[in-house]
Amino acid sequence: MKVISSESVAFVEVQADGASRCRIRELITDQDGAPTFAMRQFQIEPGGQTPFHRHPWEHEVFILEGSGYVRSESGPRPFQPQDAIFIAPDELHSFVNSGETPVRLLCLIPVAQQCCR
């Protein structure tokens, strides 16, 4: 079992092409013995975004703070705190902070994937 304060894990800048004003901290990974899922926390500053990308695995997202929208091929989908978001495999997506405060979100993916670092 692992119990940590998320604040004890350092944020690092997301280096992927198309990302701006976006940081990630990896809270639970295969390094902790997690065999199936990884839990990461993103912080996107106002005007920032994750890369517009797709991948062959699903992921689930929970919005902790802030507001913005998920960019997709079918148009923007607004989000706010306490929203849960499902991104299907191969769905083109990007999280955009269109608000005035940071967006903080939890993102869960299959542990073997290395997306958005």
DRENTORKOL-3810 file (N, C-alpha, C; in nm, 4 decimals):
REM DRENTORKOL-3810
@n.u->0.0845; n.v->-0.1178; n.w->0.0000; ca.u->0.0000; ca.v->0.0000; ca.w->0.0000; c.u->0.0886; c.v->0.1236; c.w->0.0000
@n.u->0.0430; n.v->0.2271; n.w->-0.0659; ca.u->0.1152; ca.v->0.3538; ca.w->-0.0701; c.u->0.0167; c.v->0.4650; c.w->-0.0376
@n.u->0.0528; n.v->0.5488; n.w->0.0566; ca.u->-0.0253; ca.v->0.6675; ca.w->0.0888; c.u->0.0737; c.v->0.7836; c.w->0.0908
@n.u->0.0521; n.v->0.8810; n.w->0.0025; ca.u->0.1408; ca.v->0.9969; ca.w->-0.0034; c.u->0.0578; c.v->1.1237; c.w->-0.0212
@n.u->0.1181; n.v->1.2337; n.w->0.0128; ca.u->0.0606; ca.v->1.3627; ca.w->-0.0214; c.u->0.1014; c.v->1.3925; c.w->-0.1654
@n.u->0.0059; n.v->1.4291; n.w->-0.2487; ca.u->0.0417; ca.v->1.4625; ca.w->-0.3874; c.u->0.1413; c.v->1.5773; c.w->-0.3908
@n.u->0.1368; n.v->1.6644; n.w->-0.2921; ca.u->0.2281; ca.v->1.7792; ca.w->-0.2870; c.u->0.3737; c.v->1.7363; c.w->-0.2666
@n.u->0.3958; n.v->1.6116; n.w->-0.2233; ca.u->0.5329; ca.v->1.5650; ca.w->-0.2024; c.u->0.5989; c.v->1.5178; c.w->-0.3322
@n.u->0.5224; n.v->1.5119; n.w->-0.4410; ca.u->0.5756; ca.v->1.4700; ca.w->-0.5713; c.u->0.5931; c.v->1.5953; c.w->-0.6567
@n.u->0.7115; n.v->1.6127; n.w->-0.7103; ca.u->0.7416; ca.v->1.7327; ca.w->-0.7886; c.u->0.6698; c.v->1.7315; c.w->-0.9235
@n.u->0.6224; n.v->1.8481; n.w->-0.9633; ca.u->0.5709; ca.v->1.8666; ca.w->-1.0987; c.u->0.6892; c.v->1.8802; c.w->-1.1939
@n.u->0.6731; n.v->1.8298; n.w->-1.3171; ca.u->0.7701; ca.v->1.8532; ca.w->-1.4240; c.u->0.6946; c.v->1.9035; c.w->-1.5462
@n.u->0.7596; n.v->1.9858; n.w->-1.6253; ca.u->0.6975; ca.v->2.0396; ca.w->-1.7458; c.u->0.6688; c.v->1.9279; c.w->-1.8455
@n.u->0.5527; n.v->1.9333; n.w->-1.9079; ca.u->0.5202; ca.v->1.8393; ca.w->-2.0148; c.u->0.5976; c.v->1.8848; c.w->-2.1382
@n.u->0.6800; n.v->1.7962; n.w->-2.1931; ca.u->0.7685; ca.v->1.8296; ca.w->-2.3038; c.u->0.7117; c.v->1.7935; c.w->-2.4406
@n.u->0.5951; n.v->1.7330; n.w->-2.4473; ca.u->0.5374; ca.v->1.6874; ca.w->-2.5739; c.u->0.5068; c.v->1.8061; c.w->-2.6655
@n.u->0.5259; n.v->1.7868; n.w->-2.7959; ca.u->0.4930; ca.v->1.8899; ca.w->-2.8935; c.u->0.3474; c.v->1.9308; c.w->-2.8801
@n.u->0.3217; n.v->2.0606; n.w->-2.8784; ca.u->0.1854; ca.v->2.1110; ca.w->-2.8684; c.u->0.1415; c.v->2.1418; c.w->-2.7269
@n.u->0.2180; n.v->2.0977; n.w->-2.6277; ca.u->0.1850; ca.v->2.1294; ca.w->-2.4888; c.u->0.2374; c.v->2.2680; c.w->-2.4556
@n.u->0.1604; n.v->2.3416; n.w->-2.3760; ca.u->0.2089; ca.v->2.4708; ca.w->-2.3285; c.u->0.1539; c.v->2.4970; c.w->-2.1893
@n.u->0.2394; n.v->2.5539; n.w->-2.1052; ca.u->0.1993; ca.v->2.5923; ca.w->-1.9698; c.u->0.1334; c.v->2.4757; c.w->-1.8959
@n.u->0.1925; n.v->2.3571; n.w->-1.9103; ca.u->0.1346; ca.v->2.2335; ca.w->-1.8580; c.u->0.2422; c.v->2.1543; c.w->-1.7842
@n.u->0.2092; n.v->2.1101; n.w->-1.6632; ca.u->0.3009; ca.v->2.0291; ca.w->-1.5827; c.u->0.2319; c.v->1.9008; c.w->-1.5379
@n.u->0.3127; n.v->1.8000; n.w->-1.5070; ca.u->0.2610; ca.v->1.6692; ca.w->-1.4647; c.u->0.3385; c.v->1.6215; c.w->-1.3422
@n.u->0.2672; n.v->1.5505; n.w->-1.2547; ca.u->0.3330; ca.v->1.4763; ca.w->-1.1468; c.u->0.2761; c.v->1.3358; c.w->-1.1489
@n.u->0.3640; n.v->1.2389; n.w->-1.1439; ca.u->0.3232; ca.v->1.0983; ca.w->-1.1481; c.u->0.3054; c.v->1.0486; c.w->-1.0055
@n.u->0.1807; n.v->1.0236; n.w->-0.9691; ca.u->0.1481; ca.v->0.9884; ca.w->-0.8308; c.u->0.1634; c.v->0.8397; c.w->-0.8032
@n.u->0.1115; n.v->0.7560; n.w->-0.8917; ca.u->0.1217; ca.v->0.6106; ca.w->-0.8757; c.u->0.1551; c.v->0.5521; c.w->-1.0121
@n.u->0.2624; n.v->0.4719; n.w->-1.0180; ca.u->0.3082; ca.v->0.4131; ca.w->-1.1441; c.u->0.3514; c.v->0.2688; c.w->-1.1209
@n.u->0.4033; n.v->0.2083; n.w->-1.2254; ca.u->0.4568; ca.v->0.0731; ca.w->-1.2119; c.u->0.5743; c.v->0.0689; c.w->-1.1138
@n.u->0.6417; n.v->0.1819; n.w->-1.0937; ca.u->0.7514; ca.v->0.1878; ca.w->-0.9959; c.u->0.7015; c.v->0.1653; c.w->-0.8528
@n.u->0.5721; n.v->0.1842; n.w->-0.8321; ca.u->0.5108; ca.v->0.1608; ca.w->-0.7011; c.u->0.4491; c.v->0.0217; c.w->-0.6917
@n.u->0.4628; n.v->-0.0559; n.w->-0.7980; ca.u->0.4047; ca.v->-0.1895; ca.w->-0.8000; c.u->0.2648; c.v->-0.1943; c.w->-0.8581
@n.u->0.2175; n.v->-0.0838; n.w->-0.9154; ca.u->0.0832; ca.v->-0.0817; ca.w->-0.9755; c.u->0.0873; c.v->-0.1612; c.w->-1.1062
@n.u->0.0169; n.v->-0.2729; n.w->-1.1148; ca.u->0.0266; ca.v->-0.3580; ca.w->-1.2320; c.u->-0.0624; c.v->-0.3164; c.w->-1.3489
@n.u->-0.1611; n.v->-0.2319; n.w->-1.3251; ca.u->-0.2611; ca.v->-0.2068; ca.w->-1.4281; c.u->-0.2733; c.v->-0.0601; c.w->-1.4683
@n.u->-0.2870; n.v->0.0302; n.w->-1.3708; ca.u->-0.3117; ca.v->0.1710; ca.w->-1.4009; c.u->-0.2076; c.v->0.2616; c.w->-1.3383
@n.u->-0.1842; n.v->0.3750; n.w->-1.4034; ca.u->-0.1021; ca.v->0.4818; ca.w->-1.3482; c.u->-0.1930; c.v->0.6010; c.w->-1.3216
@n.u->-0.1644; n.v->0.6720; n.w->-1.2126; ca.u->-0.2393; ca.v->0.7926; ca.w->-1.1785; c.u->-0.1430; c.v->0.9105; c.w->-1.1863
@n.u->-0.1821; n.v->1.0083; n.w->-1.2692; ca.u->-0.1009; ca.v->1.1283; ca.w->-1.2831; c.u->-0.1874; c.v->1.2510; c.w->-1.2547
@n.u->-0.1242; n.v->1.3564; n.w->-1.2074; ca.u->-0.1946; ca.v->1.4828; ca.w->-1.1873; c.u->-0.1327; c.v->1.5864; c.w->-1.2802
@n.u->-0.2182; n.v->1.6548; n.w->-1.3539; ca.u->-0.1738; ca.v->1.7618; ca.w->-1.4421; c.u->-0.2150; c.v->1.8957; c.w->-1.3834
@n.u->-0.1347; n.v->1.9961; n.w->-1.4101; ca.u->-0.1728; ca.v->2.1342; ca.w->-1.3813; c.u->-0.1495; c.v->2.2140; c.w->-1.5084
@n.u->-0.2563; n.v->2.2782; n.w->-1.5548; ca.u->-0.2517; ca.v->2.3571; ca.w->-1.6777; c.u->-0.2808; c.v->2.5013; c.w->-1.6395
@n.u->-0.1851; n.v->2.5881; n.w->-1.6662; ca.u->-0.2006; ca.v->2.7291; ca.w->-1.6325; c.u->-0.2978; c.v->2.7961; c.w->-1.7299
@n.u->-0.3558; n.v->2.9110; n.w->-1.6910; ca.u->-0.4450; ca.v->2.9831; ca.w->-1.7828; c.u->-0.3789; c.v->3.0038; c.w->-1.9200
@n.u->-0.4533; n.v->2.9736; n.w->-2.0252; ca.u->-0.4016; ca.v->2.9839; ca.w->-2.1610; c.u->-0.3207; c.v->2.8633; c.w->-2.2060
@n.u->-0.2998; n.v->2.7662; n.w->-2.1177; ca.u->-0.2202; ca.v->2.6485; ca.w->-2.1506; c.u->-0.3050; c.v->2.5331; c.w->-2.2016
@n.u->-0.2342; n.v->2.4276; n.w->-2.2456; ca.u->-0.3033; ca.v->2.3096; ca.w->-2.2978; c.u->-0.2115; c.v->2.1886; c.w->-2.2993
@n.u->-0.2735; n.v->2.0714; n.w->-2.3031; ca.u->-0.2001; ca.v->1.9490; ca.w->-2.3301; c.u->-0.1899; c.v->1.9348; c.w->-2.4821
@n.u->-0.1030; n.v->1.8473; n.w->-2.5319; ca.u->-0.0948; ca.v->1.8317; ca.w->-2.6776; c.u->-0.2243; c.v->1.7768; c.w->-2.7366
@n.u->-0.2521; n.v->1.8128; n.w->-2.8600; ca.u->-0.3670; ca.v->1.7578; ca.w->-2.9337; c.u->-0.3167; c.v->1.6277; c.w->-2.9932
@n.u->-0.3618; n.v->1.5153; n.w->-2.9379; ca.u->-0.3022; ca.v->1.3861; ca.w->-2.9721; c.u->-0.4041; c.v->1.2739; c.w->-2.9584
@n.u->-0.3634; n.v->1.1568; n.w->-3.0003; ca.u->-0.4425; ca.v->1.0351; ca.w->-2.9818; c.u->-0.3464; c.v->0.9207; c.w->-2.9522
@n.u->-0.4027; n.v->0.8157; n.w->-2.8949; ca.u->-0.3246; ca.v->0.6962; ca.w->-2.8617; c.u->-0.4204; c.v->0.5776; c.w->-2.8533
@n.u->-0.3684; n.v->0.4567; n.w->-2.8613; ca.u->-0.4551; ca.v->0.3383; ca.w->-2.8697; c.u->-0.5135; c.v->0.2904; c.w->-2.7367
@n.u->-0.4970; n.v->0.3669; n.w->-2.6307; ca.u->-0.5533; ca.v->0.3273; ca.w->-2.5027; c.u->-0.6511; c.v->0.4332; c.w->-2.4520
@n.u->-0.7427; n.v->0.3896; n.w->-2.3684; ca.u->-0.8372; ca.v->0.4803; ca.w->-2.3046; c.u->-0.7694; c.v->0.5521; c.w->-2.1894
@n.u->-0.8321; n.v->0.6581; n.w->-2.1440; ca.u->-0.7988; ca.v->0.7107; ca.w->-2.0127; c.u->-0.9180; c.v->0.7835; c.w->-1.9537
@n.u->-0.9134; n.v->0.7920; n.w->-1.8221; ca.u->-1.0190; ca.v->0.8558; ca.w->-1.7461; c.u->-0.9592; c.v->0.9769; c.w->-1.6763
@n.u->-1.0369; n.v->1.0844; n.w->-1.6710; ca.u->-0.9893; ca.v->1.2100; ca.w->-1.6146; c.u->-1.0924; c.v->1.2614; c.w->-1.5150
@n.u->-1.0427; n.v->1.3172; n.w->-1.4051; ca.u->-1.1301; ca.v->1.3805; ca.w->-1.3064; c.u->-1.0786; c.v->1.5220; c.w->-1.2832
@n.u->-1.1661; n.v->1.6217; n.w->-1.3024; ca.u->-1.1276; ca.v->1.7615; ca.w->-1.2870; c.u->-1.1355; c.v->1.7994; c.w->-1.1389
@n.u->-1.0232; n.v->1.8394; n.w->-1.0830; ca.u->-1.0169; ca.v->1.8811; ca.w->-0.9429; c.u->-1.0481; c.v->2.0296; c.w->-0.9268
@n.u->-0.9841; n.v->2.1113; n.w->-1.0115; ca.u->-0.9970; ca.v->2.2566; ca.w->-1.0017; c.u->-0.9911; c.v->2.3176; c.w->-1.1403
@n.u->-1.0537; n.v->2.4339; n.w->-1.1553; ca.u->-1.0428; ca.v->2.5112; ca.w->-1.2785; c.u->-1.1459; c.v->2.4709; c.w->-1.3828
@n.u->-1.1458; n.v->2.5474; n.w->-1.4903; ca.u->-1.2414; ca.v->2.5214; ca.w->-1.5978; c.u->-1.1740; c.v->2.5391; c.w->-1.7327
@n.u->-1.2332; n.v->2.4778; n.w->-1.8308; ca.u->-1.1801; ca.v->2.4841; ca.w->-1.9666; c.u->-1.2629; c.v->2.3961; c.w->-2.0557
@n.u->-1.1964; n.v->2.3368; n.w->-2.1547; ca.u->-1.2669; ca.v->2.2470; ca.w->-2.2446; c.u->-1.1724; c.v->2.1405; c.w->-2.2971
@n.u->-1.2341; n.v->2.0296; n.w->-2.3367; ca.u->-1.1604; ca.v->1.9242; ca.w->-2.4051; c.u->-1.1796; c.v->1.9490; c.w->-2.5538
@n.u->-1.0717; n.v->1.9702; n.w->-2.6237; ca.u->-1.0748; ca.v->1.9870; ca.w->-2.7693; c.u->-1.0852; c.v->1.8476; c.w->-2.8311
@n.u->-1.1730; n.v->1.8323; n.w->-2.9299; ca.u->-1.1891; ca.v->1.7032; ca.w->-2.9966; c.u->-1.2239; c.v->1.7264; c.w->-3.1427
@n.u->-1.2285; n.v->1.6194; n.w->-3.2187; ca.u->-1.2656; ca.v->1.6310; ca.w->-3.3602; c.u->-1.4108; c.v->1.6736; c.w->-3.3761
@n.u->-1.4934; n.v->1.6474; n.w->-3.2756; ca.u->-1.6349; ca.v->1.6842; ca.w->-3.2842; c.u->-1.6642; c.v->1.8204; c.w->-3.2206
@n.u->-1.5603; n.v->1.8920; n.w->-3.1800; ca.u->-1.5784; ca.v->2.0242; ca.w->-3.1212; c.u->-1.5426; c.v->2.0263; c.w->-2.9737
@n.u->-1.5409; n.v->2.1461; n.w->-2.9137; ca.u->-1.5021; ca.v->2.1576; ca.w->-2.7730; c.u->-1.6110; c.v->2.1071; c.w->-2.6789
@n.u->-1.5678; n.v->2.0457; n.w->-2.5698; ca.u->-1.6591; ca.v->1.9987; ca.w->-2.4645; c.u->-1.6151; c.v->2.0654; c.w->-2.3341
@n.u->-1.6945; n.v->2.1607; n.w->-2.2810; ca.u->-1.6547; ca.v->2.2312; ca.w->-2.1590; c.u->-1.6492; c.v->2.1379; c.w->-2.0376
@n.u->-1.5598; n.v->2.1737; n.w->-1.9446; ca.u->-1.5533; ca.v->2.1012; ca.w->-1.8177; c.u->-1.5367; c.v->2.2007; c.w->-1.7033
@n.u->-1.5710; n.v->2.1515; n.w->-1.5839; ca.u->-1.5595; ca.v->2.2296; ca.w->-1.4608; c.u->-1.5229; c.v->2.1334; c.w->-1.3479
@n.u->-1.4917; n.v->2.1855; n.w->-1.2281; ca.u->-1.4563; ca.v->2.0980; ca.w->-1.1167; c.u->-1.5632; c.v->1.9924; c.w->-1.0898
@n.u->-1.5159; n.v->1.8750; n.w->-1.0554; ca.u->-1.5963; ca.v->1.7575; ca.w->-1.0225; c.u->-1.6484; c.v->1.6836; c.w->-1.1454
@n.u->-1.6115; n.v->1.7267; n.w->-1.2661; ca.u->-1.6502; ca.v->1.6527; ca.w->-1.3868; c.u->-1.5580; c.v->1.5330; c.w->-1.4062
@n.u->-1.6151; n.v->1.4232; n.w->-1.4524; ca.u->-1.5401; ca.v->1.3032; ca.w->-1.4909; c.u->-1.5474; c.v->1.2915; c.w->-1.6424
@n.u->-1.4351; n.v->1.2580; n.w->-1.7046; ca.u->-1.4247; ca.v->1.2555; ca.w->-1.8507; c.u->-1.3646; c.v->1.1235; c.w->-1.8946
@n.u->-1.4249; n.v->1.0620; n.w->-1.9939; ca.u->-1.3724; ca.v->0.9391; ca.w->-2.0538; c.u->-1.3207; c.v->0.9716; c.w->-2.1936
@n.u->-1.1962; n.v->0.9366; n.w->-2.2202; ca.u->-1.1363; ca.v->0.9514; ca.w->-2.3525; c.u->-1.1196; c.v->0.8103; c.w->-2.4081
@n.u->-1.1897; n.v->0.7804; n.w->-2.5159; ca.u->-1.1847; ca.v->0.6465; ca.w->-2.5763; c.u->-1.0519; c.v->0.6243; c.w->-2.6493
@n.u->-1.0120; n.v->0.5003; n.w->-2.6702; ca.u->-0.8922; ca.v->0.4729; ca.w->-2.7484; c.u->-0.9014; c.v->0.5396; c.w->-2.8864
@n.u->-0.7902; n.v->0.5960; n.w->-2.9296; ca.u->-0.7749; ca.v->0.6604; ca.w->-3.0609; c.u->-0.8584; c.v->0.7869; c.w->-3.0784
@n.u->-0.9154; n.v->0.8415; n.w->-2.9719; ca.u->-0.9911; ca.v->0.9663; ca.w->-2.9816; c.u->-0.8949; c.v->1.0848; c.w->-2.9709
@n.u->-0.8968; n.v->1.1714; n.w->-3.0711; ca.u->-0.8126; ca.v->1.2905; ca.w->-3.0736; c.u->-0.8613; c.v->1.3856; c.w->-2.9647
@n.u->-0.7676; n.v->1.4370; n.w->-2.8796; ca.u->-0.8086; ca.v->1.5194; ca.w->-2.7664; c.u->-0.6964; c.v->1.6091; c.w->-2.7150
@n.u->-0.7357; n.v->1.7145; n.w->-2.6481; ca.u->-0.6453; ca.v->1.8064; ca.w->-2.5796; c.u->-0.7252; c.v->1.8751; c.w->-2.4702
@n.u->-0.6647; n.v->1.8943; n.w->-2.3541; ca.u->-0.7279; ca.v->1.9689; ca.w->-2.2460; c.u->-0.6773; c.v->2.1121; c.w->-2.2513
@n.u->-0.7698; n.v->2.2073; n.w->-2.2559; ca.u->-0.7367; ca.v->2.3489; ca.w->-2.2714; c.u->-0.7908; c.v->2.4260; c.w->-2.1520
@n.u->-0.7050; n.v->2.5078; n.w->-2.0910; ca.u->-0.7490; ca.v->2.5939; ca.w->-1.9819; c.u->-0.7931; c.v->2.7265; c.w->-2.0419
@n.u->-0.9226; n.v->2.7504; n.w->-2.0436; ca.u->-0.9773; ca.v->2.8760; ca.w->-2.0955; c.u->-1.0219; c.v->2.9674; c.w->-1.9820
@n.u->-0.9909; n.v->2.9296; n.w->-1.8589; ca.u->-1.0305; ca.v->3.0081; ca.w->-1.7428; c.u->-0.9190; c.v->3.0996; c.w->-1.6959
@n.u->-0.9379; n.v->3.1540; n.w->-1.5770; ca.u->-0.8425; ca.v->3.2490; ca.w->-1.5204; c.u->-0.7608; c.v->3.1917; c.w->-1.4061
@n.u->-0.7866; n.v->3.0658; n.w->-1.3698; ca.u->-0.7115; ca.v->2.9988; ca.w->-1.2636; c.u->-0.6576; c.v->2.8670; c.w->-1.3185
@n.u->-0.5566; n.v->2.8088; n.w->-1.2530; ca.u->-0.5036; ca.v->2.6811; ca.w->-1.3015; c.u->-0.6093; c.v->2.5705; c.w->-1.3030
@n.u->-0.5989; n.v->2.4825; n.w->-1.4008; ca.u->-0.6764; ca.v->2.3585; ca.w->-1.4054; c.u->-0.5892; c.v->2.2504; c.w->-1.3440
@n.u->-0.6457; n.v->2.1763; n.w->-1.2503; ca.u->-0.5781; ca.v->2.0597; ca.w->-1.1946; c.u->-0.6682; c.v->1.9409; c.w->-1.2188
@n.u->-0.6097; n.v->1.8347; n.w->-1.2734; ca.u->-0.6881; ca.v->1.7162; ca.w->-1.3053; c.u->-0.6093; c.v->1.5904; c.w->-1.2756
@n.u->-0.6830; n.v->1.4838; n.w->-1.2437; ca.u->-0.6245; ca.v->1.3509; ca.w->-1.2315; c.u->-0.6494; c.v->1.2772; c.w->-1.3610
@n.u->-0.5492; n.v->1.2059; n.w->-1.4082; ca.u->-0.5587; ca.v->1.1287; ca.w->-1.5322; c.u->-0.5101; c.v->0.9878; c.w->-1.5031
@n.u->-0.5930; n.v->0.8883; n.w->-1.5373; ca.u->-0.5570; ca.v->0.7484; ca.w->-1.5178; c.u->-0.5435; c.v->0.6815; c.w->-1.6534
@n.u->-0.4317; n.v->0.6098; n.w->-1.6717; ca.u->-0.4035; ca.v->0.5404; ca.w->-1.7970; c.u->-0.3474; c.v->0.4018; c.w->-1.7651
@n.u->-0.3442; n.v->0.3131; n.w->-1.8649; ca.u->-0.2761; ca.v->0.1849; ca.w->-1.8439; c.u->-0.1301; c.v->0.2098; c.w->-1.8071
@n.u->-0.0811; n.v->0.1387; n.w->-1.7115; ca.u->0.0500; ca.v->0.1652; ca.w->-1.6528; c.u->0.1645; c.v->0.1566; c.w->-1.7545
@n.u->0.1527; n.v->0.0774; n.w->-1.8574; ca.u->0.2626; ca.v->0.0588; ca.w->-1.9513; c.u->0.2772; c.v->0.1731; c.w->-2.0513
@n.u->0.1860; n.v->0.2681; n.w->-2.0544; ca.u->0.1893; ca.v->0.3755; ca.w->-2.1530; c.u->0.2666; c.v->0.4951; c.w->-2.1006
@n.u->0.3263; n.v->0.5721; n.w->-2.1894; ca.u->0.4089; ca.v->0.6848; ca.w->-2.1505; c.u->0.3605; c.v->0.8131; c.w->-2.2163
@n.u->0.2335; n.v->0.8394; n.w->-2.2144; ca.u->0.1757; ca.v->0.9560; ca.w->-2.2806; c.u->0.1969; c.v->1.0849; c.w->-2.2012
@n.u->0.2208; n.v->1.1914; n.w->-2.2720; ca.u->0.2197; ca.v->1.3277; ca.w->-2.2151; c.u->0.3215; c.v->1.3471; c.w->-2.1057
@n.u->0.4455; n.v->1.3178; n.w->-2.1331; ca.u->0.5522; ca.v->1.3449; ca.w->-2.0359; c.u->0.6413; c.v->1.4535; c.w->-2.0866
END
